[in-house]
Amino acid sequence: MEQLNFNNTEIAFQYKSNKALNNTFFVFRLIQNPLLVKVLTQITYAILKLHLPLKWVLKNTVYKVFCAGANRAEAAATMQHLAKYKVQTVMDYVAEGDNDPASFEKNYQTILANIQFLAQHADKAVLAVKLSGLEDVSFLKKFKKLNDAQTLEDQNRLNALLEKMDCISNQVKSKGLIVYYDAEEYSTQSLFDDLVEKMMMKHNQDRAVVYNTLQMYLCDRIPFLKNCISHAEQHQYVLGIKLVRGAYVEKERIYAANEGRTSPVFSTKEATDASFDEAVAICLDHADKVHTCIATHNQESVQKACLKLYSIKNKKPVVAFSQLYGMSDHLSFNLAYHGFKASKYVPY
């Protein structure tokens, strides 16, 4: 087998035309300037809020680099193009609308429609779901577990969310797909963990249909992961784990400081890196009962994981790598070229 080389730009960027590469280079040059990013962000908000006739500028620059399209048809074209290079798709619907029941129901129906769409248009695709798109976060923050509600009204509301998750998970399972339930703010994490665990116990009997997302910048995630593995062994289901470093570090530190409590995230990037790599090693050491998605743009972490996978290849672990669409193509496409399961988080 040809040696895995993440510096092979021919493989990394062969899916892009020269025009697309030039546009990508232009966009990445822009976003390297923090002041310019701040100014352009405000301009973007103004364009969208005031409905100025300049959306074509956004659509043909930044949007074109990081988004698959404005609808399912455009997303399908992107998925099919990625598939030519053996890169799978994680379909990420970017929910829009107000924080009200009508918007949550619209998002729910869109997710169900996306499952049917993926079953027809994509091979071995994955669905990404944010629970904050299905229920009000300010409501969810009040509970640590599903049965923590103090009133019948609140319990019925939590049960309704669980029923939606069950329907999503069941349809994903019936179509041979996978669903990643994304992690969000720490204030909702305990409840999300409880809800997703219930889905895994019900739907992950033969394979990991449902995956929980662990943000490894949280200091408690290694003990939590070990407990998850023990729980899966005890209750005889396949554990689905997606590992990320985390996306809300600044917010978490500010929230903790304002509330006078210890920050739940590590104080240094080095500690987060160590936590992430340890979690990968734990999952791979238990590959017979843990199916893993290693979602990172960190090349060193990917290289460590690949070396570990080479050493346990006879165990046939179920492991995938994932990066955001428009980022770290040197990882995604080189991984796919060399036979690893690689995917892109594709927002539309």
C-alpha positions as CSV (number, residue, x, y, z in Angstrom):
1,M,0.0,0.0,0.0
2,E,1.2,3.5,-0.9
3,Q,2.3,5.4,2.2
4,L,-0.3,7.8,3.7
5,N,0.9,11.3,3.0
6,F,-1.2,14.3,4.1
7,N,1.0,16.6,2.1
8,N,-0.2,15.2,-1.2
9,T,-2.0,18.2,-2.5
10,E,-2.8,16.5,-5.8
11,I,-5.1,14.1,-4.0
12,A,-6.3,16.7,-1.6
13,F,-7.6,19.1,-4.2
14,Q,-8.3,17.1,-7.2
15,Y,-12.0,17.4,-6.6
16,K,-11.8,21.2,-7.1
17,S,-11.6,23.0,-10.4
18,N,-8.9,25.7,-10.9
19,K,-11.6,28.4,-10.5
20,A,-12.9,26.8,-7.3
21,L,-9.3,26.6,-6.0
22,N,-8.7,30.2,-6.7
23,N,-11.9,31.2,-4.9
24,T,-10.9,29.0,-1.9
25,F,-7.5,30.6,-1.8
26,F,-9.0,34.1,-1.9
27,V,-11.5,33.3,0.9
28,F,-8.8,31.8,3.1
29,R,-6.6,34.8,2.6
30,L,-9.5,37.1,3.7
31,I,-10.3,35.2,6.9
32,Q,-6.6,35.3,8.0
33,N,-7.2,38.9,8.9
34,P,-9.2,39.2,12.2
35,L,-10.1,42.9,11.7
36,L,-11.3,42.2,8.2
37,V,-13.3,39.2,9.3
38,K,-15.0,41.4,11.9
39,V,-15.9,44.1,9.3
40,L,-17.0,41.6,6.7
41,T,-19.2,39.8,9.3
42,Q,-21.1,43.0,10.1
43,I,-21.5,43.7,6.3
44,T,-22.9,40.2,5.9
45,Y,-25.4,40.7,8.7
46,A,-26.5,43.9,7.0
47,I,-26.9,42.3,3.6
48,L,-29.1,39.5,5.1
49,K,-31.1,41.7,7.4
50,L,-31.8,44.5,4.9
51,H,-32.3,42.1,2.0
52,L,-29.7,44.0,0.0
53,P,-29.2,42.8,-3.6
54,L,-25.7,41.5,-2.8
55,K,-26.4,37.9,-1.7
56,W,-24.8,36.7,-5.0
57,V,-21.5,38.0,-3.7
58,L,-21.7,35.8,-0.5
59,K,-23.0,32.8,-2.4
60,N,-20.1,32.9,-4.9
61,T,-17.3,33.4,-2.3
62,V,-17.5,32.3,1.3
63,Y,-20.8,30.4,1.0
64,K,-19.4,28.4,-2.0
65,V,-16.4,27.3,0.0
66,F,-18.2,26.1,3.2
67,C,-21.8,25.3,2.2
68,A,-23.2,22.6,0.0
69,G,-26.1,24.6,-1.3
70,A,-29.3,26.3,-0.4
71,N,-31.6,23.3,-0.8
72,R,-31.5,19.5,-1.0
73,A,-31.0,19.4,-4.8
74,E,-27.8,21.5,-4.5
75,A,-26.7,19.4,-1.6
76,A,-27.2,16.2,-3.6
77,A,-24.9,17.4,-6.3
78,T,-22.2,18.1,-3.7
79,M,-22.7,14.7,-2.1
80,Q,-22.4,12.9,-5.5
81,H,-19.3,14.9,-6.3
82,L,-17.6,13.9,-3.0
83,A,-18.6,10.3,-3.5
84,K,-16.5,10.2,-6.7
85,Y,-13.5,10.5,-4.4
86,K,-14.8,8.0,-1.8
87,V,-15.6,10.8,0.6
88,Q,-18.9,10.2,2.5
89,T,-21.3,12.9,3.6
90,V,-22.6,14.0,7.0
91,M,-25.7,16.0,6.0
92,D,-26.1,19.0,8.4
93,Y,-29.3,21.0,8.0
94,V,-28.7,24.5,9.2
95,A,-32.0,25.3,10.9
96,E,-33.5,28.7,10.4
97,G,-36.5,30.3,12.0
98,D,-37.7,31.6,15.4
99,N,-37.4,29.8,18.7
100,D,-41.0,28.7,18.8
101,P,-43.0,25.5,18.5
102,A,-43.8,26.1,14.8
103,S,-40.1,26.4,13.9
104,F,-39.2,23.3,16.0
105,E,-41.8,21.3,14.1
106,K,-40.6,22.6,10.8
107,N,-37.1,21.5,11.7
108,Y,-38.3,18.1,12.7
109,Q,-40.2,17.6,9.5
110,T,-37.2,18.7,7.5
111,I,-35.0,16.2,9.3
112,L,-37.5,13.4,8.5
113,A,-37.5,14.5,4.9
114,N,-33.7,14.5,4.9
115,I,-33.6,10.9,6.0
116,Q,-35.8,9.9,3.0
117,F,-33.6,12.0,0.8
118,L,-30.4,10.5,2.0
119,A,-31.8,7.0,1.6
120,Q,-32.4,7.7,-2.1
121,H,-29.5,9.9,-3.1
122,A,-26.5,9.0,-1.0
123,D,-24.6,5.8,-0.2
124,K,-23.7,5.2,3.5
125,A,-24.5,8.9,4.3
126,V,-24.8,10.2,7.9
127,L,-27.4,12.6,9.4
128,A,-26.3,15.3,11.9
129,V,-29.0,16.5,14.3
130,K,-28.9,19.3,16.8
131,L,-31.4,18.9,19.6
132,S,-31.6,22.7,20.1
133,G,-33.3,22.7,16.7
134,L,-36.1,20.6,18.1
135,E,-36.7,22.2,21.5
136,D,-36.0,25.5,23.4
137,V,-32.6,25.4,25.0
138,S,-33.8,27.6,27.9
139,F,-36.3,24.9,28.7
140,L,-33.8,22.0,28.3
141,K,-31.3,23.7,30.7
142,K,-33.6,23.1,33.6
143,F,-33.1,19.3,33.5
144,K,-30.2,16.9,34.0
145,K,-32.1,13.7,33.2
146,L,-35.3,12.8,31.3
147,N,-37.3,12.2,34.4
148,D,-36.2,15.3,36.3
149,A,-39.4,17.3,35.4
150,Q,-41.4,18.5,38.4
151,T,-44.7,19.0,36.6
152,L,-46.7,16.8,34.3
153,E,-46.6,19.5,31.6
154,D,-42.7,19.6,31.6
155,Q,-42.5,15.8,31.6
156,N,-44.8,15.5,28.7
157,R,-42.7,18.1,26.8
158,L,-39.5,16.1,27.5
159,N,-41.2,12.9,26.5
160,A,-42.3,14.6,23.2
161,L,-38.7,15.4,22.5
162,L,-37.7,11.8,23.2
163,E,-40.4,10.6,20.9
164,K,-39.1,12.8,18.1
165,M,-35.6,11.4,18.7
166,D,-37.0,7.9,18.6
167,C,-38.8,8.5,15.3
168,I,-35.6,10.0,13.8
169,S,-33.4,7.1,15.1
170,N,-35.9,4.4,14.0
171,Q,-36.2,5.8,10.5
172,V,-32.4,6.2,10.2
173,K,-32.0,2.6,11.3
174,S,-34.6,1.3,8.8
175,K,-32.8,3.1,5.9
176,G,-29.4,1.7,6.9
177,L,-28.1,5.2,7.8
178,I,-26.4,6.7,10.9
179,V,-27.3,9.7,13.0
180,Y,-24.8,11.9,14.9
181,Y,-26.5,13.8,17.8
182,D,-24.3,16.8,18.2
183,A,-23.1,18.2,21.5
184,E,-23.8,21.8,22.4
185,E,-23.4,23.9,25.6
186,Y,-22.4,22.2,28.8
187,S,-25.6,23.4,30.5
188,T,-27.6,20.9,28.3
189,Q,-25.0,18.1,28.2
190,S,-26.3,15.9,31.0
191,L,-29.8,15.8,29.6
192,F,-28.5,15.2,26.0
193,D,-26.3,12.4,27.3
194,D,-29.3,10.8,29.0
195,L,-31.6,11.1,25.9
196,V,-29.0,9.8,23.4
197,E,-28.1,6.9,25.7
198,K,-31.7,5.8,25.7
199,M,-31.7,5.9,21.9
200,M,-28.5,3.8,21.8
201,M,-29.9,1.2,24.1
202,K,-33.0,0.8,21.9
203,H,-31.5,1.1,18.4
204,N,-27.8,0.0,18.6
205,Q,-28.3,-3.7,19.1
206,D,-26.4,-4.9,16.0
207,R,-24.5,-1.8,14.9
208,A,-24.1,1.8,16.0
209,V,-27.1,3.6,14.4
210,V,-27.0,6.4,17.0
211,Y,-23.9,8.3,18.0
212,N,-23.3,10.6,21.0
213,T,-20.9,13.5,20.6
214,L,-18.2,14.0,23.2
215,Q,-16.5,17.4,23.4
216,M,-13.1,16.5,24.8
217,Y,-12.3,19.9,26.0
218,L,-14.6,19.1,28.9
219,C,-12.7,17.8,31.9
220,D,-15.2,15.1,32.7
221,R,-15.4,13.3,29.3
222,I,-12.7,10.6,29.9
223,P,-14.5,9.2,33.0
224,F,-17.8,9.7,31.2
225,L,-16.5,7.7,28.2
226,K,-15.3,4.9,30.4
227,N,-18.7,4.8,32.1
228,C,-20.4,4.7,28.7
229,I,-18.3,1.7,27.6
230,S,-19.2,-0.1,30.9
231,H,-22.9,0.7,30.5
232,A,-22.9,-0.6,26.9
233,E,-21.2,-3.8,28.0
234,Q,-23.7,-4.3,30.8
235,H,-26.8,-3.6,28.7
236,Q,-25.4,-5.3,25.5
237,Y,-25.6,-2.6,22.9
238,V,-23.0,-1.1,20.5
239,L,-21.7,2.3,21.7
240,G,-21.6,5.0,19.0
241,I,-19.1,7.8,19.9
242,K,-18.2,10.9,17.8
243,L,-15.1,12.6,19.3
244,V,-14.6,16.4,18.8
245,R,-12.5,18.9,20.7
246,G,-15.3,21.3,21.3
247,A,-16.9,24.5,19.9
248,Y,-17.9,26.7,22.8
249,V,-14.8,27.1,24.9
250,E,-15.0,30.9,25.2
251,K,-18.7,30.8,26.1
252,E,-18.1,28.1,28.7
253,R,-15.4,30.1,30.5
254,I,-17.5,33.2,30.5
255,Y,-20.6,31.4,31.8
256,A,-18.6,29.8,34.6
257,A,-16.9,33.1,35.6
258,N,-20.3,34.9,35.7
259,E,-21.9,32.1,37.8
260,G,-18.9,31.8,40.1
261,R,-18.1,28.2,39.4
262,T,-15.1,26.3,38.0
263,S,-14.9,26.2,34.2
264,P,-15.8,22.8,32.9
265,V,-13.3,23.0,30.1
266,F,-9.5,22.5,30.3
267,S,-7.4,25.6,30.8
268,T,-5.0,24.8,28.0
269,K,-5.1,23.5,24.4
270,E,-2.4,20.9,25.3
271,A,-4.7,19.4,27.9
272,T,-7.6,19.2,25.4
273,D,-5.3,17.6,22.9
274,A,-4.2,15.0,25.4
275,S,-7.8,14.3,26.4
276,F,-8.9,13.9,22.7
277,D,-6.0,11.5,21.9
278,E,-6.7,9.5,25.0
279,A,-10.4,9.2,24.1
280,V,-9.4,8.0,20.6
281,A,-7.1,5.3,22.1
282,I,-9.8,4.2,24.5
283,C,-12.4,3.8,21.8
284,L,-10.0,1.9,19.5
285,D,-8.9,-0.3,22.4
286,H,-12.6,-1.3,22.7
287,A,-13.3,-1.5,19.0
288,D,-15.2,-4.7,19.4
289,K,-18.0,-2.7,21.3
290,V,-17.4,0.9,20.3
291,H,-18.0,2.4,16.8
292,T,-16.1,5.7,16.5
293,C,-16.1,8.8,14.5
294,I,-12.9,10.8,14.9
295,A,-14.0,14.4,13.9
296,T,-11.0,16.6,13.9
297,H,-8.9,18.9,11.8
298,N,-5.8,18.2,13.9
299,Q,-3.3,16.3,11.7
300,E,-1.3,15.0,14.6
301,S,-4.4,13.4,16.2
302,V,-5.4,11.8,12.8
303,Q,-1.9,10.4,12.3
304,K,-1.9,8.9,15.8
305,A,-5.3,7.3,15.1
306,C,-4.1,5.9,11.8
307,L,-1.1,4.3,13.4
308,K,-3.3,2.7,16.0
309,L,-5.7,1.5,13.3
310,Y,-2.9,-0.1,11.4
311,S,-1.9,-2.0,14.5
312,I,-5.5,-3.4,15.2
313,K,-6.6,-3.9,11.5
314,N,-7.3,-7.6,12.1
315,K,-10.0,-6.6,14.5
316,K,-11.9,-4.8,11.7
317,P,-12.8,-1.7,13.8
318,V,-15.7,0.5,12.7
319,V,-14.0,3.9,12.6
320,A,-14.7,7.0,10.5
321,F,-12.9,10.3,10.2
322,S,-14.7,13.6,9.6
323,Q,-13.9,17.2,8.8
324,L,-16.0,20.2,7.9
325,Y,-16.8,20.9,4.2
326,G,-14.3,23.4,2.8
327,M,-11.7,22.7,5.5
328,S,-8.8,20.2,5.9
329,D,-9.1,18.6,2.5
330,H,-5.6,17.3,2.9
331,L,-6.9,15.0,5.6
332,S,-10.3,14.0,4.2
333,F,-9.3,13.1,0.7
334,N,-5.9,11.5,1.5
335,L,-7.7,9.4,4.1
336,A,-10.3,8.3,1.6
337,Y,-7.7,7.6,-1.1
338,H,-5.9,5.3,1.3
339,G,-9.0,3.3,2.2
340,F,-10.0,4.9,5.5
341,K,-13.7,6.0,6.0
342,A,-13.6,9.7,5.5
343,S,-16.5,12.1,5.5
344,K,-17.3,15.8,5.3
345,Y,-19.8,17.6,7.4
346,V,-21.9,19.2,4.7
347,P,-24.1,22.1,5.8
348,Y,-26.9,23.4,3.6
